Amino acid sequence: MEEVVVEKKKMTGGSSIWSVLDSTGTAHVIDSDKYSIIHRVQIDTRDFRILDPLLSYPSKILCRESAIVLNLEHIKAIITAKEVLLRDPFAINVIPIVEELRRRLPPTNITHHDQMLSDGHDSDVFKEESPFEFRALEVALEAICSFLDARTRELEAEINPVLEELTTKISSRNLDCMRKIKSSMTRLTARVQKIREELEQLLDDDDDMDDLYLSRKLYNNTCGSTSFRESPTTISRMSRESRASTATFRGNENDIEELEMLLEAYFMQIDSTFNKLNALREFINDTEDYINIQLDNHRNQLIQLELFLSSATICFDLYSLVSGIFGMNLPFSWNDGHGYLFKWVCIITTIFCGLIFILIIVYARYKGLVGS
């Protein structure tokens, strides 16, 4: 494991920490301002702005002449044909990416290649080795796809118990939990969809994919009008980083199959995560429909109860009216036998009010206003 060297420079302001890794996996940390970084990687100021964590730009993959600018969630990096600059390398989510870059950036056959060159033999040993920028890009895409997939699995594990509890018991607490989880899922879906759209846009444009071949462009600029088959003396004068990058592109300049396969693999992975989120959304929507059906059923039951109570109230009011009228106007005495007349008035009124109540319920069921 290489030792990480920290370089600190005094800046006038606006400096940030960057981890710099080259094609041999050697890493060192620099404290530099944005203008130094812009001059180092030769990009525009507006391109650098998407890496500013204070501006909250959405995920973006920019292809420039000499660099690839990545803003993928917490991964904010600049990839050139010779090195990778990763912002905030000491963040919790970024530390594993730095370690993975240090492990995977060195070509597996660089020792063999150096030996062949030292013996005076030109070699195509790199023809099976991915270019430096593709290895760095693959690490970033793999990290962000795995990160979003992990967040999706966590959300799925969190939402399933809440939805199952809601189907058995509807409460304000459960509904509030579902609302918060649904908001989180909406935000996560938007983040996944943005990365998915970026990869899809690259796959749909061959020119954009061709622009990602930084090592090919570097090799062409270095060689100028010379032949792709350079002499061993010329190659031996190139640095290790340049050899690792440029020796790959001695074939067809228009061949983008390797990059297309790389992007398709991670597009399928992020698309699978996107489909999981859509399935969760459908599950939530189905649960909400079920909850609405239950609430409608409860509402209907309350309406039926209100109908029964209103009908009973009408009957009791009628009974009270008749009893009050006859109770004030019928002469009776509990001792002379006239009290029996009022008794029959009460009995007949009760039967009449009961019949009215039954008729109201029968009519409501006949019209479908209440359930059977």
C-alpha positions in Angstrom: 0.0 0.0 0.0 1.4 3.4 -1.0 1.9 6.0 1.6 -0.4 9.0 1.2 1.4 12.3 1.2 -0.4 15.4 2.1 0.6 18.6 0.4 -0.7 21.8 2.0 -0.5 25.2 0.3 -1.4 28.6 1.6 -4.3 30.0 -0.3 -6.0 33.3 -0.3 -9.3 31.6 0.2 -11.8 29.1 -1.3 -9.3 26.2 -1.1 -10.5 22.6 -0.8 -9.0 19.1 -0.2 -8.4 16.9 -3.2 -7.0 13.4 -3.5 -4.8 12.9 -6.6 -4.3 9.4 -8.0 -2.2 8.6 -11.1 -2.1 5.5 -13.3 0.2 3.7 -11.0 -2.2 4.0 -8.0 0.1 6.5 -6.2 -2.0 8.9 -4.2 -1.4 12.2 -2.5 -3.6 14.8 -1.0 -3.5 18.5 -2.0 -5.1 21.6 -0.5 -5.8 23.8 -3.5 -8.1 26.5 -4.7 -10.4 26.1 -7.7 -8.2 28.2 -10.1 -5.2 26.0 -9.5 -7.4 22.9 -10.2 -8.9 24.5 -13.3 -5.4 25.3 -14.7 -4.2 21.8 -13.8 -6.9 19.9 -15.7 -7.7 22.6 -18.3 -11.5 22.9 -17.9 -13.8 26.0 -17.8 -14.9 27.7 -14.7 -18.5 26.9 -15.3 -17.6 23.2 -15.6 -15.9 23.4 -12.2 -19.0 24.9 -10.7 -20.9 21.6 -10.8 -18.4 20.2 -8.3 -19.1 22.9 -5.7 -21.1 21.2 -2.9 -22.6 24.5 -1.9 -24.4 24.9 -5.2 -26.4 21.6 -5.2 -26.1 20.8 -8.9 -27.8 17.5 -10.0 -25.7 14.5 -11.1 -23.8 15.2 -14.3 -21.1 13.7 -16.5 -19.3 16.2 -18.6 -17.0 15.3 -21.5 -14.3 17.8 -22.2 -11.3 17.9 -24.5 -8.8 16.8 -21.8 -10.9 15.8 -18.8 -14.1 14.1 -17.6 -16.0 16.1 -14.9 -18.1 13.9 -12.7 -20.7 15.0 -10.2 -22.4 11.8 -9.0 -24.0 12.5 -5.6 -21.1 12.5 -3.2 -18.6 11.6 -5.9 -17.1 14.8 -7.3 -14.1 14.1 -9.4 -12.1 15.2 -12.4 -10.6 12.4 -14.6 -7.8 13.1 -17.1 -5.8 10.7 -19.1 -3.1 10.5 -16.4 -4.7 11.2 -13.1 -7.9 11.4 -11.0 -8.7 14.3 -8.7 -11.3 13.4 -6.1 -12.8 16.1 -3.9 -13.2 15.7 -0.1 -11.3 12.4 0.0 -11.8 12.1 3.8 -15.6 12.0 3.7 -17.1 8.8 5.0 -18.6 7.9 1.6 -15.5 8.9 -0.4 -12.8 7.0 1.6 -13.8 3.6 0.1 -13.7 5.1 -3.4 -10.2 6.4 -2.9 -9.1 2.9 -1.7 -10.8 1.3 -4.7 -9.1 3.7 -7.1 -5.7 2.9 -5.6 -6.3 -0.7 -6.1 -7.7 -0.7 -9.6 -6.0 2.1 -11.4 -2.6 0.4 -11.9 -2.7 -1.8 -15.1 -2.3 -5.5 -14.3 0.3 -6.0 -16.9 2.4 -2.8 -16.5 5.4 -4.7 -15.1 5.4 -7.0 -18.2 5.1 -4.0 -20.5 8.0 -2.2 -18.8 10.1 -5.4 -19.2 9.3 -5.7 -22.9 10.2 -2.1 -23.5 13.5 -2.4 -21.6 14.4 -5.4 -23.8 13.9 -3.2 -26.8 10.7 -4.9 -28.1 7.6 -2.9 -29.0 4.6 -4.6 -27.5 0.8 -4.6 -27.6 0.4 -6.0 -24.2 -2.0 -3.1 -23.4 -4.5 -4.0 -26.0 -6.6 -6.0 -23.5 -6.1 -3.4 -20.8 -8.8 -0.7 -20.3 -7.6 2.9 -20.6 -6.8 4.7 -17.4 -9.9 7.0 -17.6 -12.2 4.0 -18.1 -10.9 2.3 -15.1 -11.4 5.4 -13.0 -14.9 6.0 -14.5 -15.8 2.4 -13.8 -14.9 2.8 -10.1 -17.0 5.9 -9.8 -20.0 4.4 -11.6 -19.8 1.2 -9.6 -19.6 3.1 -6.4 -22.6 5.3 -7.1 -24.7 2.5 -8.5 -24.0 0.4 -5.4 -24.7 3.3 -3.1 -28.1 4.0 -4.6 -29.0 0.4 -4.7 -28.1 0.1 -1.0 -30.3 3.1 -0.2 -33.1 1.5 -2.2 -32.8 -1.8 -0.3 -32.8 0.2 3.0 -35.9 2.1 2.0 -37.6 -1.2 0.9 -36.8 -2.8 4.3 -38.2 0.3 6.1 -41.4 0.7 4.1 -42.6 -2.9 4.0 -43.5 -3.1 7.8 -45.2 0.3 7.6 -47.4 -0.7 4.7 -48.2 -4.1 6.3 -49.3 -2.3 9.5 -51.4 0.2 7.6 -53.4 -2.6 6.0 -54.4 -3.9 9.4 -54.6 -0.6 11.3 -55.0 2.9 10.0 -53.7 5.5 12.4 -52.3 9.0 12.2 -48.8 7.7 13.2 -48.7 5.1 10.5 -50.0 7.5 7.9 -47.3 10.1 8.9 -44.6 7.4 8.7 -45.8 6.5 5.2 -45.8 10.1 4.1 -42.2 10.6 5.2 -41.1 7.4 3.6 -42.9 8.3 0.4 -41.2 11.7 0.3 -37.8 10.0 0.8 -38.6 7.6 -2.0 -39.6 10.4 -4.4 -36.3 12.2 -3.8 -34.3 9.0 -4.2 -36.2 8.2 -7.4 -35.3 11.6 -8.8 -31.6 11.0 -8.0 -31.5 7.6 -9.6 -33.4 8.8 -12.6 -30.9 11.7 -13.1 -28.0 9.3 -13.3 -29.9 6.9 -15.5 -30.6 9.8 -17.9 -27.0 10.8 -18.0 -25.9 7.2 -18.9 -28.7 6.9 -21.4 -27.7 10.2 -23.0 -24.1 9.0 -23.4 -25.1 5.7 -24.9 -27.4 7.4 -27.4 -24.6 9.7 -28.7 -21.5 8.1 -30.2 -19.7 11.4 -30.4 -20.0 11.9 -26.6 -18.7 8.4 -26.0 -15.8 9.1 -28.4 -15.0 12.2 -26.4 -14.5 10.1 -23.3 -11.4 8.5 -24.9 -9.0 10.9 -23.3 -6.0 8.6 -23.7 -6.7 8.3 -27.4 -6.8 12.0 -27.8 -3.6 12.4 -25.7 -1.8 9.8 -27.8 -2.9 11.5 -31.0 -1.7 14.9 -29.7 1.6 13.5 -28.6 2.3 11.6 -31.7 1.1 14.3 -34.1 1.5 13.1 -37.6 3.8 10.2 -36.8 2.8 6.6 -37.2 0.9 4.8 -34.5 3.7 2.2 -34.5 6.4 4.2 -32.8 10.0 2.9 -32.3 11.0 1.4 -28.9 13.4 4.3 -28.4 10.6 6.9 -28.7 8.2 4.9 -26.4 10.9 4.4 -23.7 11.2 8.2 -23.4 7.5 8.4 -22.4 6.5 8.4 -18.8 4.9 5.4 -17.2 1.6 7.1 -17.0 1.7 8.1 -20.7 2.6 4.6 -21.8 -0.2 3.1 -19.7 -2.7 5.5 -21.3 -1.6 5.7 -24.9 -0.4 2.2 -25.7 -4.0 1.1 -25.7 -5.0 3.1 -28.8 -3.0 1.6 -31.6 -6.1 0.2 -33.2 -9.3 1.7 -34.6 -9.8 5.3 -33.5 -13.6 5.0 -34.0 -14.0 1.9 -31.9 -16.2 2.7 -28.9 -17.4 -0.8 -28.2 -15.4 -1.1 -25.0 -16.9 2.1 -23.5 -20.4 1.2 -24.7 -20.2 -2.2 -23.0 -19.0 -0.4 -19.8 -21.8 2.1 -19.8 -24.5 -0.4 -20.7 -23.5 -2.6 -17.7 -24.0 0.2 -15.3 -27.0 1.6 -17.1 -28.6 -1.8 -16.6 -27.7 -1.7 -12.9 -29.1 1.7 -12.3 -32.1 0.9 -14.4 -32.7 -2.1 -12.2 -32.6 0.2 -9.1 -35.0 2.6 -10.9 -37.4 -0.3 -11.6 -37.2 -1.3 -7.9 -38.2 2.2 -6.9 -41.1 2.2 -9.4 -42.2 -1.2 -8.0 -42.1 0.3 -4.5 -44.1 3.3 -5.7 -46.8 1.0 -7.2 -46.9 -0.9 -4.0 -47.4 2.3 -2.1 -50.1 3.4 -4.5 -51.9 0.1 -4.2 -51.8 0.4 -0.4 -53.1 3.9 -0.6 -55.9 2.7 -2.8 -56.7 0.0 -0.3 -56.6 2.5 2.6 -58.9 4.9 0.6 -61.3 2.0 0.1 -61.3 1.2 3.8 -61.8 4.9 4.7 -64.7 5.1 2.2 -66.2 2.0 3.7 -65.9 3.5 7.2 -67.4 6.7 5.9 -70.4 4.8 4.4 -70.9 3.0 7.7 -71.0 6.4 9.5 -73.5 7.7 7.0 -75.7 4.6 7.5 -75.5 5.1 11.3 -76.4 8.7 10.8 -79.4 7.7 8.7 -80.6 5.2 11.4 -80.2 7.8 14.1 -81.9 10.5 12.1 -84.8 8.1 11.4 -85.1 7.2 15.0 -85.0 10.8 16.0 -87.9 11.6 13.6 -89.9 8.8 15.1 -89.2 9.9 18.7 -90.0 13.4 17.8 -93.3 12.3 16.3 -94.1 10.2 19.4 -93.3 13.1 21.7 -95.5 15.4 19.6 -98.5 13.1 19.7 -98.0 12.3 23.4 -97.7 15.9 24.3 -100.8 16.9 22.4 -103.0 14.2 23.8 -101.4 14.4 27.2 -102.5 18.1 27.6 -106.0 17.8 26.1 -107.4 14.5 27.1 -109.3 14.7 30.4 -108.3 11.7 32.5 -107.9 10.7 36.1 -105.9 7.7 37.3 -108.9 6.9 39.6 -111.9 7.1 37.3 -110.7 4.9 34.4 -110.0 7.7 31.8 -106.3 6.9 32.0 -106.8 3.9 29.9 -107.6 6.1 26.9 -104.2 7.9 27.1 -102.5 4.5 27.4 -104.0 3.4 24.1 -102.9 6.6 22.5 -99.3 5.9 23.6 -99.4 2.3 22.4 -100.8 3.3 19.0 -98.3 6.1 18.6 -95.4 3.8 19.4 -96.6 1.2 16.8 -97.1 4.0 14.2 -93.6 5.5 14.8 -92.1 2.0 14.6 -93.8 1.4 11.3 -92.5 4.7 10.0 -88.9 3.8 11.1 -89.1 0.4 9.4 -90.5 2.0 6.2 -87.6 4.5 6.1 -85.0 1.7 6.5 -86.7 -0.5 3.8 -86.9 2.5 1.4 -83.2 3.3 2.0 -82.2 -0.3 1.3 -84.4 -0.4 -1.7 -82.6 2.7 -3.1 -79.2 1.3 -2.2 -78.5 4.0 0.4 -77.6 1.4 3.1 -76.0 -2.0 2.9 -78.0 -5.2 3.2 
